[in-house]
Amino acid sequence: MAALTRKMVAAATVADWDGLEALETQVTAHVAALRGNEEAVTLDAGERQQKLGLIKQMLDDDRQIRDLTMPWMAQLSKLINNTGTERRLAAAYGAV
C-alpha cells in the first residue's frame, strides 16, 4: 500500500488524474483486505515499528497528494461554478 501511495504522489505531481484515480481504487481494495486480516496478525516490536514507519510515510504521501490536488480542485470548482452561472444567466435573459 505504501508503494501505491508513492505512485499516487508521482501521478499527482504530473497531473495524471486518471492514473491517480486508478491508484486510489487499488489503495481502497488494499485497505479492505487489510481490515479483513487485521485481527489475525500479531506483530513483534520490530514489525510494529516498521508498520508505524509505513503509516507515517503514507500520511506524508497523503498530505503531498492533497497539496497537489487542492489547487486543481479549486480551479475545477471555479470552472463548474462559472459554467452554472452562465447557464442561469442564459436561461434568465436568453442567448444574445
N, C-alpha and C positions, 0 to 999 in steps of 0.2 A: 504494500500500500504506500509506503514511503517513496518507493521508486515512481509510482504513479503520480504522487503529488509533485515530485520533482519535474516530471514530464508536463504536468499541468502548468507549472510556473513557466517552463520553456514555451509552451503553446501560448500562454497569455502574453509573454514578452514579445512575441512576433504577431500578436493579434490574430491567432489561428483559433477563432471562436468555435468553429465546428469541431476541431480537434480537442479543444478544451471540454466541450460538451460530451464528446465520446469518452474521454478520460474520466470525467466526472461520473458517468454511468458505470464505468468499471470500478471506480472507488466505492460507489454505492453498493455494488454487488459484493465487494470485499468486506465492507462494513457489516453487511447482513451475515456473511459467512463467519466472520469473527465473533459476532454477537451470539451466534448459534453454538459456537465452541468454547465460549469464554469460561464457563464453569468447569469444563473438562480438563483445562490446562492448569498445571501447577508449575510456577516458575521459581528457580532458585534466585539468590541475591543478584548474581551477575546478569541473569536473564531479565530480572526486573529493572536493573539499571539500563540494560540495552533497550528494553521496551520504553522506558522513560525518555531515553535519548531520541528514539524514533518518534515518539509522540511530540516532543519539543520541536524536532525537525519539521514534522507535518504541520504543526501550528504555525511555525515560521513561514512555511510554504503557503499556507492558507492566507496569512497576512499579506504576503507578496502578491498573491493572486488577487486579493481584494484591492490592493493598491493599484494594480494594473487594470482591473476591470471597472472600477468605480468611475473614472473619467469617461470611459466608453459608455457605460450605462447612463450616466448623466447626459451625455450627448444624444444618445438614443431616446431618452425620455423627453428631452427638449424637442427633438425632431418629431416625435409622436404627438406631443402637445401642440406644436405649431401646425401640424397637418390637421389635427382635430379642430383647431381654431379656424383654419382656412375653410374647412368643410362647414362649420357652423355659420361663418360669415357668408359663404356662397349660398347656403340654404336660406339664410335670413334675407339676403339682399339680391340674390340671383347672380349669375355669372355676367360679368361686364363685357 
